[in-house]
Amino acid sequence: MIERIASEVNLDRSLVKDILLETPHIEATREQRDAVFSTARKLGLDFEALRIGKRLTARCEALEEVLKYIENHPEWSREEILDYIRHSAELMKRVQRRALPDFFK
């Protein structure tokens, strides 16, 4: 699907993928972004699957970050690990509520 979209909008496959995944800090114009999403809709891209994929990617990245931090503290007890995970989850919720107050109260 990405190849078809890239071909129709005459853009590189990796740029189309980054646009669809809404990768931060990519160099794409508003017109390029609009063309990619418009073409994706026209070709029947499953936006629900894309949304789920993006959520899973974000979750994996968060878990990898937490795991790396825990691995750097082998002296931690089970309770200290659980405290760190709880604290990390609460921080994410706070940021989420501040960034999108209408959606997360």
Beta strands, then each sheet from edge to edge (+ up, - down):
end
